[in-house]
Amino acid sequence: GLNHGVWRPDEPLVMSLSAQMARSGDFVVPLLNGQPFLEKPPLYFMLGAVAGKLGGVINPLAYRSVSLLLALLTLLLTFGMAARQSGWRQGLLAAGILATAGLFFRSARWIQIDIGLACAVAFSMWAYLEYLRGFKAHHAAVLGLSLGLAFMFKGLVGPACVAAAILADLI
Protein backbone atom coordinates (compact mmCIF):
# COMPACT_ATOMS: atom_id res chain seq x y z
CA GLY A 1 0.00 0.00 0.00
CA LEU A 2 2.94 2.39 -0.33
CA ASN A 3 3.16 2.76 -4.10
CA HIS A 4 0.30 5.06 -5.09
CA GLY A 5 -0.17 8.70 -6.03
CA VAL A 6 0.02 11.53 -3.52
CA TRP A 7 -3.02 11.93 -1.29
CA ARG A 8 -4.51 15.12 0.04
CA PRO A 9 -4.34 17.11 2.23
CA ASP A 10 -0.67 16.85 3.30
CA GLU A 11 1.22 14.69 0.84
CA PRO A 12 1.25 17.03 -2.18
CA LEU A 13 2.69 19.94 -0.19
CA VAL A 14 5.29 17.94 1.72
CA MET A 15 6.39 16.05 -1.38
CA SER A 16 6.63 19.21 -3.49
CA LEU A 17 8.71 21.02 -0.85
CA SER A 18 11.04 18.02 -0.56
CA ALA A 19 11.25 17.64 -4.34
CA GLN A 20 12.11 21.31 -4.76
CA MET A 21 14.94 20.90 -2.25
CA ALA A 22 16.16 17.79 -4.09
CA ARG A 23 16.12 19.59 -7.44
CA SER A 24 17.82 22.77 -6.23
CA GLY A 25 20.32 21.13 -3.90
CA ASP A 26 19.42 23.68 -1.19
CA PHE A 27 18.81 21.49 1.85
CA VAL A 28 18.39 24.38 4.29
CA VAL A 29 15.35 26.45 3.29
CA PRO A 30 12.35 24.83 1.58
CA LEU A 31 10.76 26.92 -1.15
CA LEU A 32 7.11 27.12 -2.14
CA ASN A 33 6.49 28.93 -5.44
CA GLY A 34 9.98 30.40 -5.20
CA GLN A 35 9.38 31.87 -1.73
CA PRO A 36 10.83 30.53 1.54
CA PHE A 37 8.36 28.22 3.29
CA LEU A 38 8.92 28.93 6.97
CA GLU A 39 5.68 27.59 8.45
CA LYS A 40 7.30 24.31 9.50
CA PRO A 41 10.87 23.40 10.45
CA PRO A 42 12.86 21.88 7.58
CA LEU A 43 14.13 18.54 8.93
CA TYR A 44 11.48 16.30 7.34
CA PHE A 45 11.79 18.17 4.05
CA MET A 46 15.58 17.67 4.16
CA LEU A 47 15.19 13.94 4.70
CA GLY A 48 12.62 13.85 1.91
CA ALA A 49 15.01 15.69 -0.40
CA VAL A 50 17.72 13.10 0.27
CA ALA A 51 15.19 10.33 -0.46
CA GLY A 52 14.14 12.15 -3.63
CA LYS A 53 17.74 12.39 -4.78
CA LEU A 54 18.25 8.67 -4.14
CA GLY A 55 14.91 7.32 -5.35
CA GLY A 56 13.81 9.77 -7.99
CA VAL A 57 12.46 13.29 -7.64
CA ILE A 58 8.99 12.42 -8.95
CA ASN A 59 8.66 9.07 -7.17
CA PRO A 60 6.20 9.22 -4.23
CA LEU A 61 7.53 5.91 -2.93
CA ALA A 62 10.94 7.51 -2.34
CA TYR A 63 9.37 10.19 -0.15
CA ARG A 64 7.20 7.65 1.69
CA SER A 65 10.32 5.71 2.57
CA VAL A 66 11.28 8.54 4.96
CA SER A 67 8.07 8.03 6.94
CA LEU A 68 8.50 4.28 6.86
CA LEU A 69 12.08 4.42 8.16
CA LEU A 70 11.13 6.88 10.91
CA ALA A 71 8.24 4.58 11.90
CA LEU A 72 10.56 1.57 12.05
CA LEU A 73 13.00 3.50 14.22
CA THR A 74 10.11 4.51 16.50
CA LEU A 75 9.05 0.88 16.82
CA LEU A 76 12.62 -0.18 17.65
CA LEU A 77 12.89 2.52 20.30
CA THR A 78 9.53 1.51 21.75
CA PHE A 79 10.58 -2.13 21.85
CA GLY A 80 13.90 -1.20 23.45
CA MET A 81 12.34 0.94 26.17
CA ALA A 82 9.68 -1.60 27.11
CA ALA A 83 12.07 -4.56 26.90
CA ARG A 84 14.61 -2.85 29.11
CA GLN A 85 11.96 -2.04 31.71
CA SER A 86 9.92 -5.27 31.66
CA GLY A 87 11.44 -7.91 29.36
CA TRP A 88 11.45 -8.73 25.67
CA ARG A 89 7.85 -10.03 25.59
CA GLN A 90 6.52 -6.75 26.89
CA GLY A 91 8.78 -4.99 24.41
CA LEU A 92 7.23 -6.94 21.55
CA LEU A 93 3.77 -6.25 22.93
CA ALA A 94 4.43 -2.50 23.21
CA ALA A 95 5.88 -2.31 19.69
CA GLY A 96 3.01 -4.43 18.35
CA ILE A 97 0.38 -2.21 19.94
CA LEU A 98 2.04 0.89 18.51
CA ALA A 99 2.45 -0.67 15.06
CA THR A 100 -1.24 -1.53 14.88
CA ALA A 101 -2.53 1.79 16.22
CA GLY A 102 -4.53 3.38 13.42
CA LEU A 103 -2.94 6.84 13.32
CA PHE A 104 0.59 5.46 13.68
CA PHE A 105 -0.01 2.94 10.89
CA ARG A 106 -1.37 5.68 8.64
CA SER A 107 1.43 8.11 9.44
CA ALA A 108 4.02 5.44 8.70
CA ARG A 109 2.66 5.13 5.16
CA TRP A 110 2.06 8.81 4.32
CA ILE A 111 4.40 11.60 3.33
CA GLN A 112 3.73 13.48 6.54
CA ILE A 113 5.80 15.30 9.18
CA ASP A 114 4.01 13.85 12.22
CA ILE A 115 5.87 10.54 12.13
CA GLY A 116 9.12 12.47 12.53
CA LEU A 117 7.72 14.05 15.68
CA ALA A 118 6.73 10.61 17.02
CA CYS A 119 10.23 9.28 16.34
CA ALA A 120 11.96 12.25 17.99
CA VAL A 121 9.69 11.99 21.05
CA ALA A 122 10.42 8.25 21.33
CA PHE A 123 14.14 8.98 21.02
CA SER A 124 13.86 11.64 23.74
CA MET A 125 12.00 9.32 26.07
CA TRP A 126 14.58 6.56 25.51
CA ALA A 127 17.37 9.01 26.39
CA TYR A 128 15.45 10.19 29.46
CA LEU A 129 14.93 6.63 30.71
CA GLU A 130 18.58 5.79 30.12
CA TYR A 131 19.60 8.93 31.99
CA LEU A 132 17.43 7.92 34.94
CA ARG A 133 19.09 4.50 35.02
CA GLY A 134 22.64 5.81 35.32
CA PHE A 135 22.74 9.63 35.43
CA LYS A 136 25.47 9.71 32.80
CA ALA A 137 26.35 12.89 30.95
CA HIS A 138 26.19 11.29 27.51
CA HIS A 139 22.55 10.33 28.07
CA ALA A 140 21.78 13.94 28.99
CA ALA A 141 23.56 15.03 25.79
CA VAL A 142 21.51 12.55 23.74
CA LEU A 143 18.35 13.89 25.40
CA GLY A 144 19.35 17.41 24.37
CA LEU A 145 20.05 16.23 20.81
CA SER A 146 16.72 14.45 20.59
CA LEU A 147 14.90 17.54 21.87
CA GLY A 148 16.60 19.49 19.10
CA LEU A 149 15.43 16.91 16.57
CA ALA A 150 11.89 17.14 17.92
CA PHE A 151 12.06 20.91 17.45
CA MET A 152 13.43 20.56 13.91
CA PHE A 153 10.56 18.23 12.98
CA LYS A 154 7.61 20.14 14.44
CA GLY A 155 8.75 23.34 16.15
CA LEU A 156 7.92 24.02 19.79
CA VAL A 157 5.32 21.24 19.78
CA GLY A 158 8.12 18.64 19.83
CA PRO A 159 9.93 19.71 23.00
CA ALA A 160 6.57 20.51 24.63
CA CYS A 161 5.43 16.88 24.13
CA VAL A 162 8.62 15.59 25.71
CA ALA A 163 8.46 18.11 28.57
CA ALA A 164 4.86 17.13 29.32
CA ALA A 165 5.78 13.44 29.45
CA ILE A 166 8.82 14.04 31.67
CA LEU A 167 6.82 16.31 33.97
CA ALA A 168 4.11 13.67 34.28
CA ASP A 169 6.76 11.08 35.13
CA LEU A 170 8.36 13.31 37.73
CA ILE A 171 5.01 14.04 39.37
Disulfide bonds with the S-S distance in Angstrom:
none
